[in-house]
Amino acid sequence: MKVLVLAGSPHKNGTSNTLLKEFVKGAASVGKEVEIIDLAHTDIHPCLGCDACGMGGDCVQKDQGNEILNKILESDALIFVSPVYYYNVSAQLKTAIDRFYAKTMQITDKNLKAGVIMTAWNNDDWTYGAIDKYFDILFDYMHFKNAGRIYGKGCGTVSMMPRKYGEEAYKLGKEI
């Protein structure tokens, strides 16, 4: 199984990427191939809304966006990883998601498994409400099969992150 990760944190050793490392260990333990796209350090621009792609072709932008879309089409599963910024995914991840537009039809036809790993400083029950709804709608629209979601609360720094989230990420990697 080929798993593509869209990692939206600008912090290579931050909390969401720490959980991503555990996810990769879990996936590797059962022989899954994982590729990580570090969106914070990738040349990808926001969707222009020009509709030149017609939701089924290449984007007109000359960046790495089309390469990312093609990698999605070559994958069996997709994982979204991000810290919570102002009660949503990071701008880096949102930019990549918006670029799905160019290949919407092909991506939806794949019925990919998809999962989410996110971390937030907050340790409350409402921080992830809007985010969870966002992923519900995105998964439904894109025909993604929900493989699991990890919403790490109280993860402001790696040292304060509860151990259980690393265990959950490892398990998600094995089970996706």
C-alpha positions in Angstrom: 0.0 0.0 0.0 1.3 3.4 -0.9 0.4 6.2 1.5 1.0 9.9 0.7 1.2 12.4 3.5 0.5 16.1 3.1 2.4 17.6 6.0 1.4 21.3 6.6 3.6 22.3 9.5 6.5 24.8 9.1 8.1 23.3 12.1 10.1 20.2 11.1 10.3 19.0 14.7 7.0 20.3 16.0 4.2 18.4 17.5 2.3 17.4 14.4 5.5 16.2 12.7 6.4 14.3 15.8 3.1 12.4 15.5 3.8 12.0 11.8 7.0 10.2 12.7 5.1 7.8 14.8 2.6 7.2 12.0 5.4 6.4 9.6 6.9 3.9 12.1 3.6 2.2 12.4 3.1 2.0 8.6 6.6 0.8 8.1 6.1 -2.0 10.7 3.6 -3.6 8.4 5.4 -2.9 5.1 3.5 0.2 3.8 5.3 2.7 1.6 5.0 6.2 2.9 5.9 9.4 1.0 5.8 12.7 2.9 5.4 16.0 1.1 6.6 18.8 3.3 4.2 21.6 2.1 5.9 24.3 4.1 9.0 23.8 2.1 7.4 23.1 -1.3 6.8 25.5 -4.1 3.0 25.5 -4.3 0.8 28.5 -4.9 -2.8 29.1 -4.1 -5.5 28.1 -6.6 -6.2 31.0 -9.0 -9.8 30.0 -9.6 -9.2 30.5 -13.3 -10.9 27.1 -14.2 -8.4 26.5 -17.0 -8.1 22.9 -15.6 -11.8 22.3 -15.9 -11.5 20.2 -12.7 -10.0 17.5 -14.8 -6.7 18.7 -16.2 -3.4 20.2 -15.2 -3.2 23.5 -13.3 -1.7 26.3 -15.3 0.6 27.3 -12.5 4.3 26.4 -12.9 5.0 25.0 -9.4 5.0 21.6 -7.7 1.2 21.5 -7.5 0.6 19.2 -10.5 3.4 16.9 -9.2 1.6 16.6 -5.8 -1.8 15.9 -7.6 -0.2 13.2 -9.6 1.3 11.6 -6.5 -2.2 11.6 -4.9 -3.5 9.8 -8.0 -0.7 7.2 -7.6 -1.5 6.6 -3.9 -3.9 4.3 -2.0 -4.2 6.5 1.0 -3.8 10.1 1.9 -2.9 11.6 5.3 -3.4 15.2 6.2 -1.1 16.5 9.0 -1.2 20.0 10.4 -1.0 22.1 13.5 -4.1 24.0 14.4 -3.8 27.7 13.4 -6.7 29.9 14.3 -9.1 26.9 14.5 -8.3 25.5 11.1 -5.6 23.7 9.2 -2.4 25.5 8.4 -2.2 27.8 5.3 0.3 25.4 3.8 -2.1 22.4 4.0 -5.1 24.5 2.9 -3.2 25.7 -0.2 -2.6 22.1 -1.2 -6.2 21.0 -0.6 -7.5 23.9 -2.7 -5.3 22.8 -5.5 -7.2 19.5 -5.6 -9.7 21.4 -7.8 -7.5 20.7 -10.9 -8.0 16.9 -10.5 -11.2 16.7 -8.6 -12.8 14.1 -10.9 -9.8 11.8 -10.9 -9.2 12.0 -7.2 -12.9 11.4 -6.3 -12.9 8.3 -8.6 -10.1 6.8 -6.6 -12.1 6.5 -3.4 -8.9 6.9 -1.4 -8.6 6.0 2.3 -7.8 9.2 4.2 -6.8 10.2 7.7 -6.0 13.3 9.7 -3.3 14.1 12.3 -3.6 17.5 14.0 -2.2 19.1 17.1 -3.3 22.1 19.1 -2.1 23.9 22.2 -5.6 24.1 23.5 -6.9 21.3 25.7 -10.6 21.8 25.4 -13.5 20.1 23.6 -14.4 22.8 21.1 -11.1 23.5 19.4 -11.6 20.8 16.8 -15.3 21.3 16.2 -15.0 23.3 13.0 -12.0 21.3 11.8 -13.8 18.0 12.2 -16.8 19.4 10.2 -14.4 20.7 7.5 -12.9 17.2 7.1 -16.4 15.6 7.2 -17.4 17.7 4.2 -14.1 17.4 2.4 -14.0 13.6 2.8 -17.6 13.3 1.6 -17.1 15.6 -1.4 -13.8 13.9 -2.4 -15.2 10.4 -1.8 -12.4 9.7 0.8 -12.9 6.7 3.1 -12.3 7.9 6.7 -9.4 5.8 8.0 -9.2 7.7 11.3 -8.5 11.1 12.8 -6.2 12.1 15.6 -6.9 15.5 17.2 -4.1 16.0 19.7 -5.2 18.4 22.5 -2.7 20.0 24.8 0.1 19.6 22.3 1.6 23.1 22.5 5.2 21.7 22.6 6.6 18.3 22.0 7.5 17.9 25.7 3.9 18.7 26.9 2.3 16.4 24.3 0.4 13.5 25.9 2.0 10.1 25.1 -1.3 8.6 24.0 -1.3 10.6 20.7 2.0 9.1 19.6 0.5 5.6 20.3 -2.6 6.6 18.3 -0.5 7.8 15.4 1.5 4.6 15.4 -1.7 2.5 15.4 -3.2 4.6 12.5 -0.1 4.0 10.5 -0.4 0.2 11.0 -4.1 0.1 10.3 -4.6 2.5 7.3 
